Amino acid sequence: MWEAIRANQRRSRLLIGLMGGLLVGVGALAAAALAGPDMAWAGGLLALGVWGILLTLALQRGDQLALTAASARPLRKEDAPQLWNITEEMAIAAGLPMPRLYLIDDDAPNAFATASRKGPAAVAVTAGLLRRLTRDELQGVIAHEVGHIRNKDVHFMTMALVMVGSIALVSDMALRILWFGGGRRRGGGRSGGQAQLLLLALTVLAAILAPLFARLLYFACSRQREYLADASAARFSRYPAGLASALEKISKSDTGSRGREMRAMAPLYIVNPLARSAVGLFSSHPPTRKRVEILRAMSGAGWVDYEKAYAQVVGDRTPCLDKKTLASEGSIATRQGQAIPGPEADATERAREVSDLLDRMAHFLLVPCLCGVRIKVPEAFKGDQVKCPRCGRDHAIPTASPSGIPISYRRTGNSWESFRCSCDRVLQISPAFAAKRMRCKGCGQSIEIQPA
Amino acid sequence: MVLFLGIVLALMVGVALWAMGIYNGLVTLRNQVKNAWSQIDVQLKRRHDLIPNLVETVKGYAGHERETLEKVISARARAVSAQGVQEQSQAEQGLSGALGRLMLVVEQYPDLKANQNFLSLQEELTSTENRIGFARQHYNDSVMTYNTKIQKFPDNFVAGSFSFTAESFFELQDEAAREAPKVSF
């Protein structure tokens, strides 16, 4: 695994070097055109300086920025135990400390990972993802994100993104200065004038093309990283079919997410969050169908299996993974899928569960009504009575001390039954229970028990 | 003459640096192997800690399945007190078997299956079994990477001179503990 990371670091350095060259080139050309060829080195240095400042800023606040922009809320273990367990399992399989978990209040299924220089990484998932996926599929997605963390993709993509930004900035500045400050140019009728013109033309060309090339390089990197993360996911979970069916489900639900603020963070997501995004050279992710095909074509779970499937599906000669990674181990067997019932059978129930989870986290109070509706009362609600939106019954909002007004529960049969008190404690009634009233042990609330 | 000496010196320094790099890499890999091994231990202990809670929950609903419950308790006691890799691995397999049989018994009690407490315990148990599996997997992966590295040329020179030895894989004797036990009437 270290081989893969090191090889990627080497490849990354190459790509970063290319982009750096572009940056310095544009800076130098611009300086040469504006202030004379002997100032070219100053221009190059200035361009690098811009990049350095932006990079420092990005690396320091980068991860928090991504999470805040997505309005992600931190999760505790009791909020989503299955997700927590899955994440910890994948962290063990990857040999990493457990990342922090966050939840995004969005129905479009998606997930992303961020990491900061020091301190634990973070993984955020949307509510839509939790609602739709089975355990195996969720494990595949989390394995993919953990793969990103393990491969240090986040650092790399941040650096690359900052590079693209710097190139765009420097090019923009150069063009602007040329446009507005063009009158103050040295050289006039001298022979240097022609060279000056040529330099000018080159600079303009570079300033227009450099951002384009930078973006192409950036997206090529991004796609490469996604394939690598897919391969890592298969290797950690030993079950590529899980990630494959998760990707299928995610791409099927084409609820596009909010647009503009996601653009910069698109490469961090597992599937492109922009609904109408460009395909091909300018896409940050490889086409989902291709990723699914590769995963499903895998006959094992190791690097060589992924490479074989990649060659089979994509067809061309360019390798996906580097030679050292491929040489480090042989084929690895996949495991059986886990037969844990998926959410297809009870989709509404799961939707309700997830929205309850969100409400509980936002400190809503749940008041059960007789007609079956669970009234959600926000914390800031001022008043001590609330009307049920469906049947119109009045309910008292339970406070810490037991009020005199009871809530009711209607039995559904004559066997063991469990239901929730408004204080969230689970209460049980045995078949032998014949009284009309019971008291909740947690909050002291008196509850009327009505026969079935 | 001086130039010749200079070149030789530069070469020696180069070789020394390269060897140092290899050595450090091997140390990292070996420590990763050790870490992965202790991770397996952590997850096994986690399973031991979950079991009393599980037994109590099941007792409330299926009290007359005493035999199965007692088998689980005794298997756990044996696993906790096991010493040495061989004994540990056997005891853990026995525990897995007993848990499997308990899960079969639970199938007959729909009320138990619907109990929230039991469901969250079941999720924890499933996760623990998975974690043990993944910890083993990570350990074996680390061992494979480490062994490959010390055997490959030219790293094997450094490995040999500093006595880095190959580690052994963690293999279960047989997967029979995982198959469904036959219920006879």
Interface residues (C-beta under 8 A of the other chain):
Chain A: M1 W2 P81 Q82 N85 I86 E88 E89 M90 I92 A93 A94 G95 F236 R238 S328 E329 R335 Q338 I340 S415 W416 S418 V426
Chain B: G25 T28 L29 Q32 N35 A36 Q39 Q43 D111 A114 N115 Q116 N117 S120 E123 E124 T126 S127 N130 R131 G133 F134 A135 Q137 H138 D141 S142 M144 T145 T148
